[in-house]
């Protein structure tokens, strides 16, 4: 018998012996009800055309009624980090709320549009990247910084989304247990835009893991999956049946499913 099991059995035996001659009196008592706190947090954006619009953090105690936190919207002190603020994602780990967000629509082009004028990209243009910040209270944010993505010929880095890895996944991917899944078109040359005309330059999900808690070091991105269609905004979920991925298909065939009045 393992030591922990023997100890548990010994403690249980002791309790039973002591309680044999004890008479229990059960009486209701009035305990103070704890104050309600936000049990759920939701982050979003409402206008991604400029970085100054800010981060919206909503809290809820029941998942049905949501209220914005004080100071909404929250403007991060990121300086010249990027020109858009889109697709925020948060995760709680190691005593911090970690935030990731999209900073550019076209790699190296600090402009808000989806049409990428690659001839305007200079030799000093920023690399493929996404934004990062962390907080202990969802109101005050620190360590706001860009995270460079070591993905050659990446044309965009969209919708970085957090996923907490288990021990086996952490060992397989390296780094720490906190990972980011993002979407990227890898092509040379890059397409002029990311609409229906991208051809074979489709978007695929990649995963990179963070070392430590300060976002200073990350593992090289790995392709998460490729089902032969352009996929963005991938989100990883867990259940009793395993790990599941949900993503937006960019096949642009939604018009085939439009409802008609007749």
C-alpha positions in Angstrom: 0.0 0.0 0.0 1.3 3.4 -1.0 2.4 5.7 1.9 -0.3 8.3 1.1 -3.0 5.7 1.0 -1.9 4.2 4.4 -1.9 7.7 5.9 -5.4 8.4 4.6 -6.6 5.0 6.0 -5.0 5.7 9.3 -6.6 9.1 9.6 -10.0 7.7 8.7 -9.7 4.9 11.3 -8.7 7.5 14.0 -11.7 9.7 13.2 -14.1 6.7 13.3 -12.8 5.6 16.7 -13.0 9.1 18.2 -16.5 9.6 16.9 -18.0 6.4 18.2 -19.0 8.0 21.5 -19.9 11.5 20.3 -23.4 12.7 20.0 -23.9 15.2 17.1 -26.3 18.2 17.3 -27.1 19.7 14.0 -28.4 23.3 14.1 -28.7 25.7 11.2 -26.6 28.8 11.5 -26.6 32.0 9.5 -23.3 32.5 7.6 -22.6 35.9 5.9 -23.3 35.7 2.2 -20.1 36.6 0.2 -20.4 39.6 -2.0 -20.9 38.8 -5.7 -17.9 39.2 -7.9 -17.6 38.9 -11.7 -17.3 35.2 -12.5 -16.9 35.6 -16.2 -14.8 38.0 -18.3 -15.2 38.9 -22.0 -13.0 41.0 -24.2 -13.9 42.6 -27.5 -13.4 45.6 -29.8 -16.0 47.7 -31.6 -13.9 49.7 -34.1 -10.6 48.2 -35.2 -9.7 50.9 -37.7 -7.6 52.7 -35.3 -5.5 51.6 -32.3 -6.8 54.3 -30.0 -10.4 52.9 -29.8 -9.3 50.7 -26.9 -10.0 47.4 -25.2 -13.5 46.6 -24.0 -13.7 44.3 -20.9 -17.1 43.0 -19.8 -17.8 41.1 -16.6 -20.8 38.9 -15.6 -21.9 36.8 -12.7 -24.3 34.6 -14.6 -23.1 34.7 -18.2 -26.3 36.5 -19.3 -26.0 40.1 -18.1 -22.8 41.9 -18.9 -21.4 45.2 -17.7 -18.3 47.1 -18.8 -15.4 47.5 -16.3 -14.5 50.9 -15.0 -12.7 53.2 -17.5 -14.2 51.5 -20.6 -12.7 51.5 -23.2 -9.2 50.8 -21.8 -6.4 52.4 -23.9 -3.1 50.5 -23.7 0.1 52.5 -23.6 1.6 50.8 -26.6 2.9 53.9 -28.4 3.8 52.9 -32.0 3.0 49.3 -31.6 0.6 49.1 -34.6 -2.3 50.8 -36.4 -5.2 48.5 -35.5 -6.5 46.9 -32.4 -8.6 43.8 -33.2 -9.3 40.3 -32.0 -8.4 40.6 -28.3 -8.1 37.3 -26.4 -7.4 36.8 -22.7 -6.3 33.9 -20.5 -5.6 33.5 -16.8 -2.3 31.8 -15.9 0.4 32.2 -13.3 -1.3 35.1 -11.5 -1.9 37.2 -14.6 -4.5 37.9 -17.2 -2.6 37.6 -20.5 -3.9 39.6 -23.5 -3.1 39.0 -27.2 -4.4 41.1 -30.1 -3.9 41.8 -33.8 -1.8 44.9 -34.5 -1.6 44.9 -38.3 -3.8 43.6 -41.1 -0.8 43.3 -43.6 2.6 42.4 -42.2 4.9 45.4 -42.3 2.3 47.9 -43.5 1.1 50.2 -40.8 -2.2 51.0 -42.5 -5.8 50.0 -41.5 -7.1 48.6 -44.8 -7.3 45.0 -46.0 -5.9 45.9 -49.3 -2.1 45.5 -49.0 0.0 47.8 -51.1 3.2 45.8 -50.6 5.2 48.2 -52.7 4.9 50.7 -49.8 6.6 48.3 -47.4 10.1 49.7 -46.5 13.2 47.9 -45.4 12.6 49.1 -41.8 9.0 47.8 -41.7 8.1 45.8 -38.5 8.1 42.0 -38.8 5.2 39.6 -38.6 3.9 40.1 -35.1 0.9 40.4 -32.7 0.4 42.5 -29.5 0.8 41.4 -25.9 0.0 42.8 -22.4 -0.7 41.4 -19.0 -2.7 42.5 -15.9 -3.7 41.4 -12.4 -7.0 43.2 -12.4 -8.1 43.6 -16.0 -7.9 47.4 -15.6 -4.2 48.2 -15.3 -2.1 46.6 -18.0 1.7 46.3 -18.1 4.5 44.8 -20.3 2.7 46.0 -23.4 4.9 44.8 -26.3 4.9 43.3 -29.8 5.6 39.6 -30.2 7.6 38.8 -33.3 6.4 35.7 -35.2 9.3 33.7 -36.7 7.3 32.6 -39.7 9.1 33.3 -43.1 7.0 34.8 -45.8 4.1 35.5 -43.4 1.7 38.0 -45.0 -0.5 38.5 -42.0 -0.9 37.5 -38.4 -4.5 37.5 -37.4 -6.6 36.7 -34.3 -4.1 35.4 -31.8 -6.1 33.2 -29.4 -4.8 31.7 -26.1 -5.0 28.0 -25.3 -3.8 26.4 -22.0 -1.8 23.2 -22.7 -1.7 20.1 -20.6 1.6 18.5 -19.6 1.9 16.2 -22.6 1.1 19.0 -25.1 3.6 21.3 -23.3 6.3 18.7 -23.6 5.6 18.1 -27.3 5.5 21.8 -28.3 8.2 23.0 -25.9 8.1 26.4 -24.1 5.5 26.8 -21.4 1.8 25.7 -20.9 0.4 28.9 -22.4 0.2 29.0 -26.2 -1.3 31.3 -28.9 -3.0 30.1 -32.0 -3.1 32.6 -34.9 -4.0 32.6 -38.6 -1.6 33.5 -41.3 -1.2 33.5 -45.1 2.3 32.3 -46.0 3.2 33.1 -49.6 5.8 34.8 -51.8 4.7 37.1 -53.1 1.9 38.0 -50.8 -1.6 38.5 -52.3 -2.9 42.0 -52.9 -5.7 41.4 -50.4 -7.2 38.5 -48.3 -10.5 38.2 -50.1 -11.7 35.7 -52.7 -8.8 36.5 -55.0 -6.0 35.0 -52.9 -6.0 31.8 -55.0 -3.7 29.2 -53.5 -2.4 31.6 -50.9 -4.8 30.4 -48.2 -4.8 31.2 -44.5 -3.9 28.4 -42.0 -3.7 28.2 -38.2 -0.4 28.1 -36.5 0.6 27.7 -32.8 3.4 29.2 -30.8 4.1 28.8 -27.0 5.4 31.3 -24.5 8.4 30.7 -22.2 7.7 32.1 -18.7 5.2 34.8 -18.0 6.7 37.9 -19.6 6.3 37.2 -23.3 10.0 37.7 -24.0 10.6 34.3 -25.6 8.4 32.2 -27.8 8.8 28.9 -29.7 8.9 28.8 -33.5 5.4 28.6 -34.9 4.0 25.2 -36.0 1.2 24.5 -38.4 -1.8 23.4 -36.4 -3.8 21.8 -39.1 -4.5 22.1 -42.9 -7.9 20.8 -44.2 -7.3 22.3 -47.7 -9.5 25.4 -47.2 -8.6 28.9 -46.0 -9.3 29.0 -42.2 -9.1 32.0 -39.8 -10.0 32.7 -36.2 -9.3 29.2 -34.9 -10.3 28.6 -31.3 -9.3 25.4 -29.3 -11.8 23.9 -26.8 -11.6 20.9 -24.5 -14.3 18.5 -23.4 -14.5 15.0 -21.9 -14.2 13.6 -25.4 -11.0 15.4 -26.3 -9.7 18.6 -27.9 -11.8 20.4 -30.5 -11.0 23.2 -32.9 -13.6 25.7 -34.2 -12.7 28.1 -37.0 -14.2 30.4 -39.7 -14.0 29.0 -43.2 -12.9 31.6 -45.8 -14.4 29.7 -48.8 -16.7 32.6 -49.4 -19.7 30.5 -50.4 -22.2 32.0 -47.9 -24.3 33.4 -50.7 -25.3 29.9 -51.6 -27.1 29.7 -48.3 -29.0 33.0 -48.3 -32.7 32.8 -47.5 -35.1 34.2 -50.0 -38.4 35.9 -49.1 -40.3 33.5 -51.2 
